Amino acid sequence: MNSPIAAAAVQAEAPAGLETFTIDPDHSEVGFSVRHLLGRTRGRFSRFSGTVRLDRARPERSSVVFEVEAASIDTRQADRDAHLRSADFFDAERFPLVRFESAGVRALGGGRYRVDGELALRGLRKPIALDVDYLGVARDPWGGERAGFSTQAELDRKEFGMVWNAALDNGGWILGDEVTLTIDLETIRRA
């Protein structure tokens, strides 16, 4: 079904211009993992929000603003979570939000996009590029329209002032510097 007529019909169904989608936190996930000793520790954030402004015809006009509440970190271990909220890591009392705001979007092909933007974490702002999979748009059973997005990125925690570590007796460190961030978003189109 790759005919020009079918492509024109699909494009005609897509609304012209920017559409606003908000993140559905009940069907989205923000997770991370980091090396700890000989394994990996995983966690997630339970409170986050954001808006995607999507232009299906001209994706380069699209944008995203995404915020995560630092204090909502959850690694299933209360003492570790308290340490992660402390000034050694997120300093969640002084810097309650982690924020990403896009500055540009470009197509990579095959439903993948490079989203350039700025990540604000612990009072520091750094440029970051995310390779995002656009999972498409679909109608839900209640008549709403949803769009899906997924990305994974590697961040160096030390670049954001998270330098705490502990030396091991046999050399090396208890924690790795690279944090793998995984974000899967289901969004709902605003009327």
N, C-alpha and C positions, 0 to 999 in steps of 0.2 A: 504494500500500500504506500509506496514511495512516489506516487505519481504527482505531477504538479497540481492537479485538481484537488487531490486529497490534502496536500500541503496547504493550499490556499484555503480549503474549508476549515482546517484546524486553526490556521492563523485568523480567519474571520471570526471564529468562536472566542478567541482570546481578546479580552478587553484592551482597548488602546490606552497607552500611557501607564502611569504608576498606579499600582494597587498597594494598599497597606495591609500587611499581615502581622498579627501579634503572636508571640510565642505561647503555645499551650503547655504549661509546665507539667500537666498531668500525663502528657504523652511525649515528653522530651527528657533528655538526660545530659548532664554535664559531669564528666568523670575525669579522673587522672590516675596515673601510676608513676612511681618513682622507685629506683633501686634502693633496697634496704638490706644491708649485709649481703646475703647470697641470693635473695629473692627480690620480689617486687611487692610494694605495698600499694593497694588501690583504695581510692576514695571517690567521693562525689560531693556535689553541692546540691542542696535541696531547695534553695530559693534563688530564682533568677527570673529575669524578664527581658523583653526586648521587642523591637519592631523591625520588620523587613519591609522596605519599599521596593517592590518588584515590578520591573518593566519587562514583560515577556518578549516583546518585539525588539526592544533595544536594551539587553541586559546590562550594558555599560552604564546605563542611567540608574541602575538599582543601587540600594544602599542598605546598611544595617547598623543598628545601635543595640548593644547587648550588655546587660549588667548582671553581675553575680554578687550576692550578699556573702562576703567573706566568712562571716560567723556561721553560715549554714554548712560549713565543711563537716563531712561525716566519713570517718574511716572505720567505724564500728568499734572504736576503742576510745572511751571518754577522756582518759589522761592524754593520749596522743592528740586528740582533737583540741583539747584545751591548750596544749603546747603549740599546735599549728595556728591557733587564733592569737597567740601571744606576739610580742614584739620580735621574737626570734624568727617568725615567719610572716604571716599575713598582717599582724598588728591591726586586727579587725576593729578594735575600739577607736583607733585614730583614723583608719582608712576602711570604712565599712563596705565600700563598693569596689569591685573590680569591673572596669568598663572597657569595652571595645567599640570603637566607632570607625566605620569604613571611610576610606578616602577615594576609592576607585575599584571598579570591577571590570575584569576582562575575561573573555571566553578562552578556554584552553581546548575546547572540543570534547565531544562525547558526553555532554552534560556536566563537565567540570569547569569551574571558574576560579580565577585567582582574585581573591578579595584582599586588597591592600588597605591597611588602616593603622590605627594607633591603639595600643593597649596601655591602660592606666592601672597601675598596681602599686600599692604602698607609696603613693605620692610621686611615683616615677612614671614617665610616659616614654614608650618605645615604639618605633615602627615595627609592624609585623605583617607578614603575608600569609594568608590562609588559602590552601587549595580546598575548595568546597565542591562537594557533589550535590547537584540540584536533582532531587528525587522526583520532581514533577508536581503537578497540581491535580487534585481529585475532589470530587464531591463526597461529603460524608453522609451517613444515613439520615441526618436531620436537616439536610438541605444547605448546609454550609459548604464553603470551599476551603480546602487545606493545601498547603505547600510544604514540602519536606526538604531538609538540608542536612548534610553531614560533613564533618571535617575532623581531621586529626592533625596535631601540631606538636613539635618538640620545642620546649622553652628551657632556657638556662635560668634556674631560680636565682642564681647569684647576680644576674643582670638586674634583678628587681630587689636587691638588698637582702635576700634570704640566704645568709651566709653561714648560719649555725650548722655545725657538724661535730662529730666526736671521732677521735682517732681510735683505730683498732690496735690491739696489742701486736698483731702480726703485720702491721702496716696497712695503709689504706684508710678509708673512711666509712662510717656507718651508712651515710646517705650519698646517693649519686646527685650530680648537679642537674642532669637532664630530666625534665618532667614531661611525660607524654600526656597531652590533653586531648580528650575525645568529646566531641559535641554532636549530638543528634537532636535535631529540632523538628517538631511538627508545629506548624503555624496555622492560624485561623484568619481568613480574610475578613476585614472589617467592612461592614455595609457602607 
